[in-house]
Amino acid sequence: MVGRLEWETSNSGWYKMDNFDLNPTWYEMYNESYFFIVTTCSGAGFGNVVPSTSAEYFVGTLINYIGSTLFICIFFDFMQELIMRDLPVFDNSNLYDETLCFAENSKLPESLVFKIRYYYKDLNL
């Protein structure tokens, strides 16, 4: 859209830098625009398509912010899934420690404490 708006008024711009001033087809413009958005959004920025006008800089910066936000959200969600996966093991381990502490401090018979340990050993904590 920015390339189309500045096509007539500007001698620069990434459309003209990419030799699209020879009446490009719709497919060529779509392909190049898609490439620009993907490289800008991913933060890679290969350097062959660069903004050169104020509008292109603004749109490129906006796309970069959107891409960075998406990557942060995806990374945060992935890390949260990893943390939540180990939470039941952590809770069971705490329960095991608390149960053994209670069993030893309340002076339960040694056979009962042994059964408690054996029960938790079968749970593979």
Order of alpha helices (4+ residues) and beta strands (2+ residues): alpha-alpha-alpha-alpha-alpha-alpha
